[in-house]
Amino acid sequence: MDQHIAEAIGRPDLIRLDDRLVCLRFETMKVVSALAAVRHLLDTGAVRRGDTLLDSSSGIYAYALALACHRYGMRCHIVGSTTVDHTLRTQLAVLGATLEQMPPCSDLKLDQKRRVARIHEILAAHPEYHWMRQYHDDIHYLGYRAIADRIRQETGDVTGLTVVGGVGSGASTGALARYLRGAAAGRADVELVGVQPYGSLTFGAEHVSDPEIIIAGIGSSILFGNVSHEMYDTLHWISFDAALAGSVDLLRRHAVFAGLSTGAGYLAARHERGRSPERTVLFIAADTGHRYVESVYARHREAARISDLVPQEVSDRSRLTLPWSRMCWNRAPAPDTGLSAARRAHS
C-alpha cells in the first residue's frame, strides 16, 4: 500500500498499443524524479525536514516538487513559467507551495531565461534555500531505476528495444537508457531516440524557429547540464503542428489522452518502428492532456493525417527543416563547446 499519493501518481502504466509499440504512460512523470531526489537529499544530509527547496518550472516539475515536499515535510518555492495555468496555481497553493509566476510573455525562450535569473536573485537573498537544479543535477535520474527494471520485466525477451521520448532536462530518457543498458541482466541492444522542438539549444536547433510555439518541457533556450548527449542514437525535431497531429491521432486511435510532447514522441516512435519492424519501440507519455485541451485538442479538426507526415532525413543540423527532421546522432558529444562546458560545470 502506498504511503502517499505521490507514490501512486508516479507509478506509470505500460500499454501495448500493438505488437511492437508500447506507451509508458504517466499521470505526472516528474513526480518520479522529484521524490527520489528529495529522498536522496534527506538520506545524505544535504537537506533537513523543514528546509525550503527551490526551482524553476514550466509546470510539471512544479507540481512534482510540491508533492515531494508535501510527502517529506519540506517547504517548496517555485519560479513558474508564464504557462502555469489556474488549475496548477490552485493546487500549488493548497499544497503549501509558494509560486512566483513570470508575467505574460509570448517568447518561451525569454520566459525561461527570466526564471533562471530570478532563481539567482532568490538564492542571493536566501542562501539557506536548496536549489534542486532539475536542469543540471543528475540526482533526478535516480527515480527511473525502478521503472527501467519494470520495463525490462514486462517487455520480456525482445530482439531489441528502442526508447523514444522528449529530451527536456535529460532526466527521463537519459536515465532509462542508462539503467536499461547498465543492468547486469539487461540488454546491450537498447537504442535511445530523443525528441526536440525547433528552437531548442540542447542539440543545436536554436537557429530554426517554429511559427507556433516551442513545445514546453522538452526543449531549452538555456544550457542544461544533465543531458548526456552521448546516450542518444537518433534525434527527431518536431514542430507544434506535427506534434498536435500526433496527440490527436493517439487519442483517436488508441484512446490515450496525453500532452503535446507525447504527440511528438508518438510520431517519432511510429516512424522508428516502421524503420525497424523487428524491434520493440517504447515511447514516453509524460503527462495527461488536460492542460492542452484548448491549445491542442480543441483544434482536432485541423490536425494533419499522420500518414501524410514524414521526417526529412538530415545529416547536418544546418539542414533542419520544418515540420519534422530526423538525424542520426550516433552517441556524439554535445554540439558545441558551450554545452560541453556547461555539463562539466554541473557534473
C-alpha positions, -999 to 999 in steps of 0.1 A, spaced: 0 0 0 13 35 -9 21 58 20 14 90 0 -5 99 -32 28 110 -49 39 73 -50 7 63 -68 9 93 -92 45 85 -101 38 48 -110 34 46 -148 12 24 -169 27 2 -196 2 0 -225 9 -22 -256 -7 -3 -285 3 -30 -309 27 -59 -311 58 -37 -313 46 -3 -300 44 3 -262 34 35 -244 49 43 -210 21 65 -197 25 87 -166 -1 109 -149 28 132 -140 62 118 -149 85 142 -129 70 130 -96 93 100 -101 124 121 -103 114 146 -76 105 120 -50 138 101 -54 158 133 -55 143 147 -23 146 113 -5 183 111 -15 190 147 -3 174 138 31 192 105 34 226 121 26 221 151 50 222 176 22 188 190 34 167 185 66 130 183 71 115 218 71 141 233 47 130 252 16 135 236 -18 136 259 -48 134 255 -85 121 269 -118 94 251 -138 71 253 -168 45 233 -149 50 196 -145 81 198 -122 64 224 -100 36 200 -92 61 171 -88 83 190 -64 53 203 -44 41 167 -39 76 155 -29 79 184 -4 44 175 10 55 139 13 87 146 32 78 177 52 97 203 32 89 238 21 86 245 -16 92 276 -36 86 277 -74 95 303 -100 69 294 -126 66 299 -163 40 322 -178 23 289 -190 14 278 -154 -24 277 -155 -51 284 -129 -56 248 -120 -20 243 -112 -17 276 -93 -46 265 -71 -31 230 -65 3 245 -55 -14 270 -31 -34 243 -14 -3 220 -11 15 248 7 40 257 -21 47 293 -29 47 303 -66 63 333 -83 49 333 -118 66 352 -146 44 379 -162 28 371 -196 53 365 -223 48 351 -258 85 342 -260 91 310 -240 129 314 -245 128 347 -227 105 333 -201 129 305 -193 159 329 -190 140 352 -168 130 324 -145 167 313 -140 177 349 -134 151 351 -107 163 319 -91 198 335 -87 182 366 -71 163 344 -46 194 325 -37 213 357 -31 187 368 -6 181 333 9 213 312 7 198 287 30 174 276 3 183 244 -17 181 248 -54 170 215 -69 186 223 -103 163 200 -123 180 211 -154 215 203 -142 217 178 -114 216 141 -125 203 133 -90 170 134 -109 180 102 -127 176 81 -96 139 76 -96 140 59 -131 159 29 -120 128 10 -108 110 20 -139 138 6 -161 136 -27 -141 98 -28 -148 102 -22 -185 128 -49 -187 105 -74 -169 73 -65 -188 87 -63 -223 104 -97 -219 128 -112 -243 127 -90 -274 151 -86 -303 159 -50 -294 143 -22 -275 141 14 -287 132 41 -262 117 73 -275 109 105 -255 114 142 -251 148 152 -240 139 181 -218 164 182 -189 176 147 -199 165 130 -167 138 106 -181 152 94 -214 188 96 -204 181 78 -171 161 50 -187 188 43 -212 215 44 -186 197 18 -164 185 -4 -192 219 -6 -208 238 -8 -175 218 -35 -157 237 -68 -152 209 -88 -167 198 -61 -191 200 -57 -228 231 -45 -246 208 -36 -276 189 -5 -263 186 24 -286 177 59 -274 158 83 -296 154 119 -284 126 143 -294 132 180 -295 112 211 -306 126 235 -331 144 265 -314 159 243 -287 196 249 -279 203 214 -264 211 196 -297 218 227 -318 185 237 -333 183 273 -319 186 287 -355 152 273 -366 120 289 -353 86 273 -350 59 297 -362 36 284 -335 54 278 -301 84 259 -287 70 228 -271 74 235 -233 92 209 -213 112 190 -240 134 218 -253 156 246 -239 169 280 -247 195 277 -219 223 253 -213 211 221 -195 239 203 -175 222 169 -171 217 160 -207 241 132 -216 243 137 -254 264 106 -258 234 85 -247 214 93 -278 214 73 -311 189 94 -330 172 128 -328 138 140 -341 129 177 -343 91 180 -344 71 212 -348 40 222 -328 16 214 -357 31 179 -362 30 172 -325 -6 183 -324 -14 158 -352 3 131 -332 -15 139 -300 -49 139 -317 -42 106 -335 -30 90 -303 -63 98 -286 -84 89 -316 -67 57 -325 -56 44 -290 -77 65 -265 -45 78 -248 -51 114 -237 -17 129 -232 3 161 -236 18 177 -266 53 163 -261 37 128 -261 22 135 -295 57 143 -308 71 112 -292 43 90 -307 51 103 -342 88 96 -338 81 61 -323 58 51 -351 85 61 -376 112 42 -358 90 11 -356 85 13 -394 122 15 -400 130 -15 -377 99 -37 -375 118 -64 -356 124 -40 -326 100 -31 -298 96 6 -296 86 23 -263 77 59 -261 71 81 -230 38 99 -223 50 123 -196 16 138 -186 -21 139 -193 -37 161 -219 -58 183 -196 -37 214 -199 -37 211 -237 -74 210 -242 -77 245 -257 -43 248 -274 -43 213 -290 -74 191 -287 -99 218 -295 -81 221 -328 -85 185 -337 -104 192 -369 -73 210 -383 -49 182 -374 -30 167 -403 -32 130 -410 -1 114 -396 2 92 -426 9 124 -445 38 133 -422 73 120 -430 105 133 -415 132 150 -436 164 130 -431 193 153 -425 230 147 -419 238 181 -406 219 204 -382 222 233 -407 197 214 -429 170 211 -403 136 217 -419 101 222 -405 78 205 -397 98 173 -389 135 164 -392 154 133 -383 191 129 -378 214 100 -367 232 114 -336 253 82 -331 260 90 -295 281 121 -303 291 146 -277 274 180 -272 272 200 -304 294 229 -292 319 238 -266 294 259 -246 272 229 -240 302 208 -231 314 234 -207 280 236 -190 280 198 -185 315 199 -169 305 228 -147 274 210 -133 289 175 -130 
